[in-house]
Amino acid sequence: MGFNLHSSSLNHAITFHKHPSISSLPHNHSVNNRQLSTVSARATTAQSSSTTADQRRSANYKPTTWSYEFLQSIKVKSNVQRHGCDVREGSQHVLKSYVMEEDSLLILELIDDIQRLGLAHRFESGIKKALDNLAFIIDGCNTMSSNMSLHEVALCFRLLRQNGYFVSHDVFKDLVSDKNNEALLKGCGHEDVRDMLSLYDASYLAYQGEDILDKAREHATERLNTFLMEISSSNGDENMEELVRHSLEVPLHRRMVMLEARWYIEAYKKKEGANMALLELAKLEFNMAQSVLQGDLKVSSRWWNNLGLAKELSFSRDRLVESFFWTVGMMFEPRFSSCRKDLTQVTSFITIIDDIYDVYGTMDELELFTDAVERYFLIISFQTWGFHLCNVLFNCCTRLTVES
């Protein structure tokens, strides 16, 4: 099966309902005549004392790289439903082999592969059950098996902590001592590098004060860098070299799941003994998720263009795509489509309001804007930028409240 990065999309475009007019919006604060007089006076002051365009401060933000026309021109095929069926069938096939596996190390490596391939949400119950069993055994014995390698201990430790289980860092005491570290640093075999790579990844899930893991990270980093220098002058394991360089560049724990999945799909196919069914499932899942994300971005782009804030408030940053990308880092799964679009709207407003307070607005304008937002009350005599921003902000808040 070919791996197409630009396939699939939503079957139907998603459109937002028309926002209610600002005059119909309810507000929780009663505004008496005295308060209205104060607000009106501030508005008059803000208008009379407002500085001209050439007197305003400017951060000289660069225009957006992503034009509306470009975003709307993205071609997205409408076969998400078919891909969804294929993914469910593939998940069942992988699950059968997963349930039949008894070797604890192979189960741990399978869970790690599933998570790095962006498939964890497809196997949530199976992963939880396997990790529950491991956590129960470790908690009962207060340690890990003495027969487990450093790779297995580090992998088990990372997966448990990564998924919210408590496991003591004492599991490394017998494996990561000064003496053992010195011995491991002298090795240069494939197993040693795998041990160091697993230890390096696990060390980033340390709590504050767990010095043994901080020290382990230093040793692992030194050993991995030595490995890279040695392999550059010889024909060594290129797949392991790629994994090491990738981990040293940015720790696994700090990577976006979607981006890691895209990279790991290419790396996993080179892995010895790779599960081809799992690989094909990861490709299907990625294509389906990408299609949904492209559809979400196009909808968000239309919403942003229709608001007209980028043109009306040209002094601020126009960063819709960056805001959307941030939400993908939080939740890339197709089922969170609505949440991504709502968060994109919220972060887009935050960016503009941040620029107004930090750079553009005068003190009188900012006080007036703060009053308007706190009272949820549109001030007619406000500056043009303030009136327009409050109008669309209140409409957006009302819609989110109604739909939540």
Secondary structure as the mmCIF struct_conf table of DSSP 4:
data_model
#
loop_
_struct_conf.conf_type_id
_struct_conf.id
_struct_conf.beg_label_comp_id
_struct_conf.beg_label_asym_id
_struct_conf.beg_label_seq_id
_struct_conf.end_label_comp_id
_struct_conf.end_label_asym_id
_struct_conf.end_label_seq_id
TURN_TY1_P TURN_TY1_P1 LEU A 5 HIS A 6
BEND BEND1 ASN A 11 HIS A 12
HELX_LH_PP_P HELX_LH_PP_P1 PHE A 16 SER A 21
HELX_RH_3T_P HELX_RH_3T_P1 ILE A 22 SER A 24
BEND BEND2 ASN A 28 HIS A 29
HELX_RH_AL_P HELX_RH_AL_P1 ASN A 33 SER A 49
HELX_LH_PP_P HELX_LH_PP_P2 SER A 50 THR A 52
HELX_RH_3T_P HELX_RH_3T_P2 ALA A 53 GLN A 55
BEND BEND3 ARG A 56 ARG A 56
HELX_LH_PP_P HELX_LH_PP_P3 TYR A 61 THR A 64
BEND BEND4 THR A 65 TRP A 66
HELX_RH_AL_P HELX_RH_AL_P2 TYR A 68 GLN A 72
TURN_TY1_P TURN_TY1_P2 SER A 73 SER A 73
BEND BEND5 SER A 78 SER A 78
HELX_RH_AL_P HELX_RH_AL_P3 VAL A 80 MET A 100
HELX_RH_AL_P HELX_RH_AL_P4 SER A 104 ARG A 116
TURN_TY1_P TURN_TY1_P3 LEU A 117 GLY A 118
HELX_RH_3T_P HELX_RH_3T_P3 ALA A 120 ARG A 122
BEND BEND6 PHE A 123 PHE A 123
HELX_RH_AL_P HELX_RH_AL_P5 GLU A 124 CYS A 141
TURN_TY1_P TURN_TY1_P4 ASN A 142 ASN A 142
BEND BEND7 THR A 143 THR A 143
TURN_TY1_P TURN_TY1_P5 SER A 146 ASN A 147
BEND BEND8 MET A 148 MET A 148
HELX_RH_AL_P HELX_RH_AL_P6 LEU A 150 GLN A 162
TURN_TY1_P TURN_TY1_P6 ASN A 163 GLY A 164
HELX_RH_3T_P HELX_RH_3T_P4 HIS A 169 PHE A 172
TURN_TY1_P TURN_TY1_P7 LYS A 173 LEU A 175
BEND BEND9 VAL A 176 VAL A 176
HELX_RH_AL_P HELX_RH_AL_P7 ASP A 178 LYS A 186
BEND BEND10 GLY A 189 GLY A 189
HELX_RH_AL_P HELX_RH_AL_P8 HIS A 190 SER A 203
TURN_TY1_P TURN_TY1_P8 TYR A 204 LEU A 205
HELX_LH_PP_P HELX_LH_PP_P4 ALA A 206 TYR A 207
TURN_TY1_P TURN_TY1_P9 GLN A 208 GLY A 209
HELX_RH_AL_P HELX_RH_AL_P9 ASP A 211 SER A 232
TURN_TY1_P TURN_TY1_P10 SER A 233 ASN A 235
HELX_RH_AL_P HELX_RH_AL_P10 GLU A 238 GLU A 249
BEND BEND11 VAL A 250 VAL A 250
HELX_RH_3T_P HELX_RH_3T_P5 LEU A 252 ARG A 254
BEND BEND12 ARG A 255 ARG A 255
HELX_RH_AL_P HELX_RH_AL_P11 VAL A 257 TYR A 268
TURN_TY1_P TURN_TY1_P11 LYS A 269 LYS A 270
BEND BEND13 LYS A 271 LYS A 271
TURN_TY1_P TURN_TY1_P12 GLU A 272 GLY A 273
HELX_RH_AL_P HELX_RH_AL_P12 MET A 276 LEU A 307
TURN_TY1_P TURN_TY1_P13 GLY A 308 GLY A 308
HELX_RH_AL_P HELX_RH_AL_P13 LEU A 309 GLU A 312
TURN_TY1_P TURN_TY1_P14 LEU A 313 PHE A 315
BEND BEND14 SER A 316 SER A 316
HELX_RH_AL_P HELX_RH_AL_P14 LEU A 320 MET A 330
BEND BEND15 GLU A 333 GLU A 333
HELX_RH_3T_P HELX_RH_3T_P6 PRO A 334 PHE A 336
HELX_RH_AL_P HELX_RH_AL_P15 SER A 337 ASP A 355
HELX_RH_PI_P HELX_RH_PI_P1 ILE A 356 TYR A 360
HELX_RH_AL_P HELX_RH_AL_P16 MET A 363 ARG A 375
TURN_TY1_P TURN_TY1_P15 TYR A 376 TYR A 376
TURN_TY1_P TURN_TY1_P16 ILE A 380 SER A 381
BEND BEND16 PHE A 382 PHE A 382
HELX_RH_AL_P HELX_RH_AL_P17 THR A 384 GLU A 403
#
